[in-house]
Amino acid sequence: MTTESQPRLKITYATLRADNEDLQAAYEAGLERAKARLGQTHRNFVDGRERDGEGTFEVRSPIDTDILLGTFAKGTRKDVQDAVAAARRAQPAWCRLGWERRLEILRRAAELISERQMEYAGLMAIEVSLCDPHSWLASTFAPNGGWGTDPLLVEQSEAVAFETTRYF
């Protein structure tokens, strides 16, 4: 939560420097919260209620398939139809709120996203496998005996290694 004594960390190019201990600590805490969410089961949410769908599917880390990111309900055609129908039913009430109230709701949603920015950053890093840049580099260069064959890939890999090791 944002308080006057602890303002929300605003991320800019200036705050992303390697020696920013506040940023590093906030990211590490967010990454731990993100890791705690791994492996959960996620049901579909349609018309204000959770649904199981038609079976489930797993999503695993692309860098380590032993890591279960989550199990997700398979949506059905009926789920989509019901969701669209619910949205159509809700639209008139949303419209009646007036633009000022809708703006309040959207601003509150934006605040919640900002408050959770480091957790979301951790989830995105896990999703694209940047939690362990060394594993990524090893998998990129191992097939070529430790050598990159594409000069652009080598340059990008070196930049990724430098940037990500500052945070991991």
HUNOR-V70844 format. One record per backbone hydrogen bond with DSSP energy under -1.0 kcal/mol. NH is the residue of the N-H (numbers start at 1). CO is the residue of the C=O. E is the energy in kcal/mol with one decimal. If there is no record, write none. Layout:
nh,co,e
NH,CO,E
NH,CO,E
This chain:
nh,co,e
3,6,-1.6
20,17,-1.5
21,19,-1.4
24,20,-2.3
25,21,-2.7
26,22,-2.5
27,23,-2.7
28,24,-2.7
29,25,-2.2
30,26,-2.3
31,27,-3.0
32,28,-2.0
33,29,-2.0
34,30,-2.4
35,31,-2.7
36,32,-1.8
37,34,-1.2
38,35,-1.3
39,69,-1.0
40,37,-1.4
42,71,-3.3
44,51,-2.2
46,49,-2.8
49,46,-1.5
51,44,-2.9
54,74,-2.8
57,72,-2.2
59,70,-2.6
61,67,-2.4
67,64,-2.3
69,59,-2.2
70,59,-1.5
71,40,-2.4
72,57,-3.2
73,42,-2.2
74,55,-2.4
80,76,-2.0
81,77,-2.6
82,78,-2.9
83,79,-2.3
84,80,-2.6
85,81,-2.3
86,82,-2.4
87,83,-2.3
88,84,-2.3
89,85,-2.2
90,86,-2.1
91,87,-1.6
94,90,-2.1
95,91,-2.5
96,92,-2.1
98,95,-1.3
102,98,-2.2
103,99,-2.3
104,100,-2.0
105,101,-2.3
106,102,-2.5
107,103,-2.7
108,104,-2.3
109,105,-2.2
110,106,-2.2
111,107,-2.3
112,108,-2.3
113,109,-2.1
114,110,-2.5
115,111,-2.8
116,112,-1.4
117,114,-1.4
120,116,-2.7
121,117,-2.3
122,118,-2.3
123,119,-2.5
124,120,-2.5
125,121,-2.4
126,122,-2.4
127,123,-2.6
128,124,-2.2
129,126,-1.1
130,125,-3.1
136,132,-1.6
137,133,-2.6
138,134,-2.5
139,135,-2.7
140,136,-1.8
141,137,-2.3
142,138,-2.8
144,141,-1.4
145,142,-1.8
146,141,-2.4
147,144,-1.1
154,150,-2.6
155,151,-2.4
156,152,-2.9
157,153,-3.1
158,154,-2.5
159,155,-2.0
160,156,-2.9
161,157,-2.8
162,158,-2.4
163,159,-2.7
164,160,-3.0
165,161,-1.9
167,164,-1.6
168,164,-1.6
